[in-house]
Amino acid sequence: MLKSIPDLSKTLVLVASKSGGTLETLTNEKMVRKYFEDKGLDPKKHFACVTGKGSPLDNPAEYLISFYMYDYIGGRFSVTSMVGGPMLAFGLGYDNYEAILKGAHDMDMNAANPDVMKNMPLLLALLGVWNRNFLGHQTCAVLPYSQMLVRFTAHLQQLDMESNGKHIDKSGKFVDYATGPIIWGEPGTNGQHSFYQLIHQGTDTIPCEFIGFSENQMGMDLDVKGTTSQQKLISNMLAQSLAMAQGSISSNPNKCFDGNRPNLCLLAKKLDPYTMGALLSLYEHKVGFQGFLWDINSFDQEGVQLGKVLANQFLDLYQKVNKGEKIPASDNLGAMLNEMP
């Protein structure tokens, strides 16, 4: 990727790690730093960091500037924190980043609305709990009808499943009910030609959340045979939603659709920075509300921490192997390494 950068002398590198000790981040940072040094450039003039105040990365001798993040900000909520702020402001321009913050703020205010029927995140959360706990559906497909949101579902996978993938409540007891669902999905028109068949006629019911926009965000919409490209896109989304809800009866069993497949449509005028901020905040509050309802802690990630601890144990073994030391046969982790080709 670095070889494609035309002029490293005009390149700023942002290194983000709250603890300043995440091994993957430090490894990548060292690799990129060496690349700059090999090109005769001083990394100190090109590297900035986003970290906790006083962390190992908070070093003026190594970084042009340090942007500090608060201890209580988790990585899943990073777009509107200092983690996402500098990167997005540099990449999109501050006016666009400010619009993202404005959209997120307005949705934050909506999440505080005591009228349940006007509180969008709470409605989304309650529908999700209904599908998960009362109807027993294990998954939820998020289907944006915009190629610009091609990675949005992957973002929601972390936001939702890392937050609410818990089986212990806040008092430390095992829950006796289902919590976070499996989140998955793809942009709509791609999905229509792959997994929508299973959603329509499969033996498992999969709740769906459609996301669509009435205007093309690029301002390049074309009129083909009397309708615009965006109208064709929205028509496909609405048709899929209606087909899942109503189904269809035919004398040919292969063309019978049961319907009653739960789904909802989120519609906005245009995917601009303001709307993107509101959309991110909408799902953040949805996940938070569901965590409150399930009485779980949505703001830790012990599964991730366990993986890091075990990974460091494997790395310790690799260091011994690299030094020519033998790993005892009684060492279970060492036995796993010895079985590798």
TIVOFI-687601 format. One record per residue (C-alpha): x, y, z. Coordinates in steps of 0.2 Angstrom, whole numbers, plus 2048, in hexadecimal, padded with zeros to 3 digits. Layout:
REM TIVOFI-687601
XYZ ...
REM end
This chain:
REM TIVOFI-687601
800800800 80E80C804 81680A7F3 8068127EC 8098227F5 81082F7E9 81983B7F5 81D835807 82484680B 81184C80B 80A83D815 80483D826 80382D830 7F782B83E 7FA81D84B 7EB819856 7EC80F866 7E4814876 7F0809881 7FF80D876 8037FA878 7F97F186B 8057E5863 7FD7E5852 7FD7F8851 80F7FA857 8157ED84B 80D7F783C 813807843 825801843 8237FA832 81D80A82B 829814835 83880A82D 83180D81C 83282081F 84381F826 849815817 84382380C 84D82F815 83F83781E 83D83B831 82E832838 82D83F846 82784C839 81A840831 813836840 80583B84B 7FC830858 7EB82E860 7ED826871 7EA827884 7F383588D 80382E894 80381E88A 813817882 80E820872 80C83187A 81E835876 82384686E 834840869 82B83385D 81B83C857 81784D850 80884F85B 7FD844866 7EA844866 7E383E876 7D4833878 7CA831888 7CB821892 7B981D891 7B881E87E 7B880C876 7BE808865 7AC80485F 7A7816861 7B681D859 7B082884A 7AA836856 7B9834862 7CB839860 7CE829858 7C482D848 7C584084A 7D6844843 7D6837835 7C583C82F 7C884E831 7D884D827 7D184181A 7BF849817 7C385B81C 7BD86382D 7AD869826 7A7858821 7AD851832 7A485E83B 794859831 797847837 79784D849 788857846 77E84883F 78483E84E 77F84B85B 76E84D854 76B83A855 77283A866 76584786B 75883C862 75D82D86D 75983787C 74783A877 73B833884 72E830877 73181E871 729820861 73482F85C 744827863 74C81E854 75A81585C 74F80E86A 74280985D 750800853 7567F8864 7447F2869 7417EA857 7527E1859 74E7DA86A 73D7D5864 7457CB855 7537C4860 74A7C0871 7377BE86C 7387B785B 7497AD85E 7527B384E 7657B2850 76B7BD842 7687CE83B 76D7D3829 7717E6826 76F7EA814 7747FB80E 76F8007FC 77E80B7FA 78F8057F4 7978137FF 79180880E 79A7F9808 7A37F7819 7957FE824 78F7ED829 7A17E882E 7A17F7839 7917F1841 7977E0844 7A47E784F 7997F4857 78B7E785B 7937D685D 7A27DD867 7977E7872 7887DB875 7907CA872 78F7C6885 7887B888F 78B7C08A0 7807CE8A7 7867DD8B1 7857D48C1 7907C78BB 7837B98B9 7807AF8A9 7717B589F 7637A989B 75D7B288B 7657B687A 76F7C6879 7787CD869 7737C6858 77F7C284A 7817D183F 7857CF82C 7817D681B 7877DE80B 7817EC800 7707E87FA 7727E57E7 7807D97EA 7767D07F7 7677CE7EC 7717C37E0 7787B97EE 7707B67FF 75F7BE7FD 7597AE7F7 75C7A6808 7537B5810 7447B3806 7427A0806 74E799812 74978F821 75079C82D 7487AD82F 7557BB82E 7507CC833 7567DA827 75A7EC829 75A7F6819 763806817 75F812808 760823801 75582D7F6 7638377EE 7738317E6 7828387F1 78D83A7E2 7818467D9 78483B7C9 7738337C8 76E82E7B6 75C82C7AE 75B81C7A5 74A81779E 7408247A8 7478217B9 7588267C2 76581A7C8 76181E7DA 74E81B7D7 75280A7D0 75D8067E0 74F80C7EC 7428027E2 74C7F27E4 74E7F57F7 73C7F97FA 7377EA7EF 7427DE7F9 73B7E5809 7297E3803 72C7D17FC 7337CC80D 7257D3817 7167CD80B 71D7BE802 7147B77F3 7087A97EF 70A79E7DF 70478E7D9 7167897D6 71D7857E8 72E78B7E2 72779C7E0 71E79D7F0 7257A97FD 71F7A880F 7227BB813 7227C0825 7347C3824 7387D1830 7417E0829 7427F382B 74780181F 752810824 75081E817 75982E816 75A83C809 76D83A805 77C83180B 786841810 79284481F 78384A82A 77983A826 78882F829 78B83683A 77883383E 779822838 78881D842 780825852 77081C84E 77880B84F 78380F85E 774814868 76A805862 7787F9869 779803879 76680287C 7667EF879 7747ED885 76A7F6892 75B7EB88E 7657DB88F 76E7E289F 77F7DE898 78F7E9897 7907EF885 7A17F8888 7AD7EA88C 7B57DD880 7BC7CF88B 7BC7C387C 7C87CE873 7D37D0882 7D47BD884 7DA7BB872 7E87C8875 7EE7BF885 7EF7AF87C 7F77B786C 8057BE877 8087AC87E 80A7A586D 8167B4869 8217AF878 82279E871 8277A4860 8347AE868 83B79F86F 83A79585F 8437A3856 8517A2863 85378F85F 84B78A870 84177A871 82F77B877 82B76D884 81F76087D 81476388D 811775888 7FF775880 802785876 81377F870 80B76F86B 7FF779860 80E782858 817771855 80876B84B 80977983F 81077682E 
REM end
